[in-house]
Amino acid sequence: MKIECYKYQATGNDFILIDNRDKSVKLKQSQIAFLCHRKFGIGADGLMLLEKSSKSDFKMVYFNCDGKQSTMCGNGGRSIVAFAKHLGIIQTTTQFEASDGPHKAEIRNNLVNLSMIDVNTIKPLINALVLNTGSPHYVCFVKNIDELNINKQGAKIRNSKAFIKEGINVNFCEVKNNRLYVRTYERGVEAETLSCGTGVVASAISAFELKKINSNKIQVNTQGGKLKVTLNKINNNNYKKIVLSGEAKQVFKTSIEI
């Protein structure tokens, strides 16, 4: 089977995208893992199928690089919006269907503003917060974030007794000069990625909730680049009108026999 693929990246979080509106592509877990493998395949943090939707402009079906279907991916969402525009499905605005429900987005040039789900529950732990921004996240604040061994520390938390069954994404954050710095260990990838969109959103909400940042427009630095999160706190633990903003770009187009 020969598949036409596109490679996109959003602040260094990279994805394989496939136009599957005709439902002709049916991939096994092992085939997705092969395509995402950085030595034997194309190489990516995840793979997405763009499919038809009866409710929206299109449907986003997301798989982690281990080949397992997963929950919402913020950077993936921004990338698939750019892909939909490339395919001529949308112009500047869209609503699409994802695993956590409908998402609205706006794209101008390479900048994508993506509306995220409301957050109604924030669970406090010792020195951390746990919340779901479309995917589950553990957020903790540290000092000297650049010196941390993210793979070691992240794996320890992700594989702890509390999270081993379902898995969790682990975010390490630091506020410097009113800017939020975030590094994320992602489940499914089982390593640090250069950026995680839902993780950045979870971290921004956590920084605002803990009063480490007072503005509701939060500038975020990741290993892969800069993002912005806009949020509105309605009442205790209730956040609405959350928008993740940043660039998403096509890297190349290819075809591969699988």
C-alpha positions, 0 to 999 in steps of 0.5 A: 500500500502506497500512502501520500503523507505530509509532515508538519511541525508546530513549535518543534512538535512534529506530525505525519498527516494523511488525507483520509476523507475517502477512508482508503487508509487503514493502518495497524498500530505497528504500521503507525509506529513504523511511520513515526519511527525516526530511524526506520520511518518518516519520523514524528511525535504522532500521526493524524488522519484528516477525515470527513465529519457530519458535524464539522468541516473535518475530523481529527483522528490522532495517534501517538508515535507508539501507534495507539490512538490518543486524546487531544493534541493542541499542537496537532490541532494547530497543524491539522488546521494548517493542513485543512487549509492546504487541502482547500477544505477551509479558508481562514476559520473552521470548526473541526471534530476531535476526541474531546469534542468540537474545536474552533480555529482561525488561521492567518498565514502560518499563525493558528489560534485554536480554541481549547475545551473548558477546564472545570476541575483542577486537582491539587497534589503535593507541589503539583496540579493535575488537570485535563485540557483535552489530555491529562496533565501533571504540572509542577513548578521548579527552579533551573528548568534548563538543568533538569533531566526531563526524561528521568524525572518525567518517567518517574512521575508518569510511571508512578503508582498513581498514573501508571495505568492510564498514563499522564503527561508531565510538565515542568514549569518556571516563571522568569520575567513574567514569561512561562517556560515549559518542558514536557514529558509526553506519554505515548512518546515516552520522552521529552518533546520540544513542545506540547500544546495541551501541556502548555495550556495546562501549565498556563492555567496552573501558573494563573491559578497559583498566581505566579502570573497575573495576566490572562494572556500568557507568553510561553517558551518551549524547547521548540519555540514560543506560544501564547495562551489566552484564558478566562477564569469564570470562578473557582477552578473554572476556565473558559474561552481558552485559546492556544496561539502559535505557528504551524508549518508544512515541512514536506510532502512524500509518499511511502510504501508500507 
